Amino acid sequence: MKAIEQGQEREIIIARGGRFMAKLVPLENPPAGMRIGVAKGAFEVPDSIDTHNKEIAKLFVGEANS
């Protein structure tokens, strides 16, 4: 795959038992994905963020595990 990424190869053929199974080619325009940290500075985390942790845990695991 590194050869495709670096433009050294235009395609890679994958074969099994002498039969072509797949062809790996580079995308024309790779899709733009979400980046980690895109919301940085968009909101403030309150000091009381952990206030309701036990209540939220009960919603996930139920009363028996509290």
N, C-alpha and C positions, 0 to 999 in steps of 0.2 A: 504494500500500500504506500510505502514511503516513496517509491518510484513514481507513482501516480501523483501524489501530493507535490512532489518537487518538479513535475513536468518532464521527467526522464522517459516515461512511458505514456502512451495515449490510451492503452487498454491492457488488461491482464485477463487471459482466458483461463478458466478453471475447468479441468477435465477429470473424468473418472473412467477408467477402463477404455481409454481411447475415444470416449464420447464427450463432446463439449457440454458442460452443464451450466456455466454462467460466464458472463463477461463483466468485468469491473472497469468502469470508465469514470473520469472526473465529471462532476457537475459543472454546468456552465456558470451558474451563479449560486454559490452555496447559500442556503437559507440563513438569514440572520436570526439568531436565537436570543432568548432572554439572557441578560448578563447578571451575575450576582452583584448586588449592591446598587441596582438601578434606583432604588427608593431611598438611598442614603441622603439624609437631610430633609426628607419629605415630611417627616413627622417626629414628634418627641416621645420617647418612652417614659411613662410616668414612674415615679418612685414606687408606687404601690402595685407594680405589675404582678407581683407574686401573691397578692392578697387572697385571691380566690383559687389557688392551686388545688387545695384539698377538695373543694366542691367540684371542680372540673374533673379531677381524677375519679371521683365517685360516678360521674356521668359515663366514664369509659369503662371502669371495672366493676361498678355496682357497689351497693352498701356492704355486702358480705366481706369485701377485701379491705375495708377501711380500718 
